[in-house]
Amino acid sequence: RKVYAGYAEVDAPVTSWLGPNAAMRFDHYDDYGSSTTPKLGITLKPMSQLLVRGTYQEAFRAPGPAESGNSASFGFTNIGILTIGNPDLQPEEAKAYTLGVVYEPLEGTSVSVDYYRIDRENEIVAADQALVVGEPDDLRDVERQP
């Protein structure tokens, strides 16, 4: 598998209260093609104690060879997990949004509130051990039995 990637970022404070930034990532996978993912952000500081920030970004992740190949892998943590590749997997893509406010009532003390949202498509997930063996409370009950 051949993978090429490039990344560039510009942080361009316009004034002491306005700071836009932008980034771009390019990835090329010989088995999944190319993807260009942007990130745009801004910070606003209308007064010394208050900062407002926000971002929009996109993401891309091609499945790994073990996830998408005609093969299987077996590993142990607390239990054995068998993973079988799926050649029909598509790359995972996402869009993320953030918005936040930081308030600094006293120097060295701050309070922040942030909102975020991530929308994923074709999400690639691994096996969840908790679903296989049960919840932690269930495990304690099993360990106590003779």
Residue, then its C-alpha position, 0 to 999 in steps of 0.5 A: r500500500k502506498v500513501y502520500a499526504g501533505y498538510a498546510e496551516v495558516d494562522a493569521p491574526v488580523t488584529s488583537w481581537l480577531g484571529p482566523n486560521a485555516a488548514m488543508r490536508f491532502d491524502h492519497y491512498d493507492d487503493y482508496g483514491s484521494s481526499t482533501t479535507p479543510k479546517l476553518g477556525i476563528t477566534l474573537k476577543p471583544m474584551s480582555q476577559l472574553l474569548v469566542r472561538g469556533t471551527y469547521q473541519e472535515a476528516f477522512r480515514a481509509p480502512g487499514p489493510a487488516e480491516s479491508g483485506n481478505s484476511a483475519s487477525f486474532g488478538f488478546t486483551n482480557i478476551g480473544i477477539l477475532t477480526i475478519g477483514n471486509p473488502d467492501l469497507q468504504p473510507e470513513e468521513a466526518k464533518a465536525y463543528t465547534l463553538g466555545v466561549v471562554y470567560e476569565p473573571l480573574e487573571g489565572t482563572s477561567v471558565s469555558v463552555d464548548y459545543y461540538r458536533i461530529d457527523r460521521e459517514n461509513e464509520i469504521v468501528a472495532a469490536d467492543q469487549a464490553l458487549v462480548v463479556g458484559e458490563p463491568d457490574d456483570l463481570r464482578d458478579v461472575e468473578r464472585q461465583p464459585 
